[in-house]
């Protein structure tokens, strides 16, 4: 009997706890339901289904049209260096082998210096005032390269300016030929500077007409296989860190470029190895001057033909000229500015005008 009040108190507390627990469950359930309703109405943008894209932006960039290529080397064979004079050798600047530069005197005969001169044509006759011909024009070109003011509207005529220039060259070398070119006092050089070997002249001997051998030299750099498509414009080749102009056929014969290549340590390391020369070297081709192009997603391009294609921007179909491609983009030029291009179902034409 004494425990009855205590039991009633405990029962009351239990009932209150159950009521509180029920209320909490109701609140939690209601909150979850509300959360579900809210979630179903407000899906985060990043989780929403992607809308189909109907256009893409077009950007511009400088385009070099760069292509890796393999090149080979054309080497000229050793050729004889000849002279038409005769006499006793009284001086020689070469012993066995050496270098001869246009405008220098590599040897003397009968105490008369012999002048080495380059021209694009070999000398076959004496030259003096009023003589005419291609050989005169070739000599004029070399005198001009040497720094003399001999330009003329009649380059094939030996005039007083040529005579004055030639006289100055001869005087500096101690040759008293009064500005006339005499074959017995001149040796023709096939280049502005040559390397000669097997030099045959020695002091006190009779000068031979074959003086020695002009050593073979690098005459051209040639691309072994040209890239299938090249952007319009002049291209250059980069080889051993040097750049030189290259023709559309893939041939580089620029003398200044060839001289730098021939003097490079990279070429020296392979020039004496036949197999290495045959294998060639790695190089690259690119436009001499970069061009500004439109960078267009490839999916926007249609109706490709002969290097041209179409894109659509808004309702206008535009003709473009394709210069290259890179990583899913087409590099192209257009006569009008492009800000964006249509994609997918937004392209509703299959052709564009030939001219813009």
C-alpha positions, 0 to 999 in steps of 0.5 A, a space after each residue: 500500500 505504501 508503494 502505490 503513490 510512487 507507482 502512480 508517479 512513475 506511470 505518469 512520467 512514462 505517459 508523458 515521455 511517450 507523448 513527447 516521443 510521439 510528437 518528435 516522430 511526427 515532427 521528424 516525419 513532417 520535416 522529411 516530407 517537407 524536404 522531399 517536396 522542396 527537393 522535388 521543386 528545387 533541383 540544383 542547376 548542376 544536377 539538372 539535365 543538360 540542355 542541347 547546345 545550338 551554337 558555339 563561340 568562335 575565337 581567333 588566334 595566330 596560326 603558324 601552320 607548323 608541320 614536323 618534317 624530315 629533311 635530306 642534304 644535297 651535297 655538291 661533289 668535289 670539282 677542279 679549280 682551274 686557271 688559264 695562265 702560266 708561269 713560275 709560282 712566286 707566292 702562295 697563300 695556301 699549303 695543301 688546303 685552305 679557304 679562298 674568298 672572292 676579291 683575294 689573291 691566293 697566289 702570284 705568278 712571275 711576281 704578278 698577283 692572281 685575283 680570285 673573283 666569283 661570278 654566276 658565270 665563268 670567265 671565258 674572255 678578257 673584259 674591258 670598256 664597252 664589252 657586252 654580255 651576260 658575263 659582264 652583268 655577272 661581274 657587275 653583280 659581284 662588284 655590287 655585292 662587294 660594295 661598289 656603286 656599279 648599278 646601271 640600267 644597262 647591266 650587260 655593258 662594261 662601263 666606266 663605273 665597273 672599270 673604276 671598281 675593278 681598278 680599286 680591287 686590283 690596286 689593293 692587291 698590287 695588280 696593275 691591270 688598269 681596271 681591265 679583266 685579263 684571264 691570265 691574272 684572274 681565277 674564277 670562283 664558283 662561290 663567294 667563298 670556297 674550301 680548296 683541297 689538294 692544292 698543287 702550287 708550290 713556290 718555285 714550280 711551274 703553275 699548273 692550270 688545275 690548281 686544286 679541288 673545290 671541296 664538295 659543299 652543301 648545295 640544298 636542304 630538301 624535305 623528304 615528304 611534303 605535308 599533304 596540305 599547307 596553308 597559303 603563304 610563304 613557308 620557312 624551315 627550322 633546322 638545327 635552330 636556324 630558319 631558311 626560306 623554302 619553296 613550295 616543292 620543299 627545296 631550300 637553296 638559300 646560300 646564307 642559310 646553307 652556310 649556317 647549316 654547314 657550319 653547325 656542330 649538328 651537321 658536322 656530326 653527320 657530314 662524315 657519316 654516309 648512313 647518317 646523311 642518308 637518314 637525314 634530320 628532323 626539322 619543322 615547317 611553318 608560315 614565315 608570318 603567322 596569320 590570324 584565323 578563326 578557331 571553329 568547332 569541327 562540328 559546325 563545319 559542313 559542305 567541305 570541298 577543295 579547301 573550302 567549307 561552310 558554317 552557319 552563324 544565326 540565319 546566315 550561311 558563311 563560306 570559309 577557307 580552311 587552313 588547318 586543324 587542331 584538337 577538334 577545331 578547324 582553323 579558317 579564314 573568312 571575309 567577315 567576322 565570326 562571333 559564333 556558329 550554329 551546331 546540330 539542329 540549328 544548322 538548317 542549310 547544306 550549302 553557302 555562297 561561293 563568294 562573300 
